[in-house]
Amino acid sequence: MNDGKAAADLSGISFEDALRELEGIVASLERGDVSLDDAIAAFERGTALKAHCQTRLEEARMKVEQIRVPSDGGAPQAADSFSTED
């Protein structure tokens, strides 16, 4: 398994597309309609997709936390930029 290649393959995929693909993989594995080799490859791809989705969700959560809500409860006027590098 090549995790670096799998991560590169996922760099441009949206959360929604990754989730749809992951759901499809889970469904095919649950049905058992794939060969052992295909099941192993699907499991590896699914693991990479799961990690990608978790990363995207964490990024979204951190962005939401950066939004500054005014004390009067009105709409936010700005959001701090978010960087994963400290």
C-alpha positions, 0 to 999 in steps of 0.5 A, spaced: 500 500 500 502 506 498 499 511 503 503 517 499 500 516 493 493 515 496 493 521 499 495 525 493 489 522 489 485 525 494 488 532 495 483 534 489 476 530 491 471 534 495 468 531 502 462 530 499 465 526 493 469 522 498 463 520 502 459 518 496 465 513 494 466 511 501 459 509 502 459 505 495 465 501 497 462 499 504 456 497 500 460 493 495 464 490 501 457 488 505 454 485 499 460 481 498 460 481 491 468 483 490 474 478 490 478 478 496 484 482 492 478 487 490 476 487 497 483 488 500 484 494 495 477 497 496 478 497 504 485 500 503 481 506 498 476 506 504 481 507 509 484 513 505 477 516 504 475 515 511 482 519 513 481 524 508 473 525 510 476 526 517 481 531 515 476 535 512 471 535 517 476 537 522 478 543 518 471 545 517 470 545 525 476 549 526 474 554 521 467 555 524 471 556 531 474 562 528 468 565 526 467 571 530 460 572 533 458 579 535 456 580 542 449 583 540 448 576 537 448 579 530 451 576 523 459 575 524 462 581 520 469 577 519 472 570 520 480 569 522 484 566 517 485 558 518 492 555 518 494 548 520 501 551 521 503 553 527 
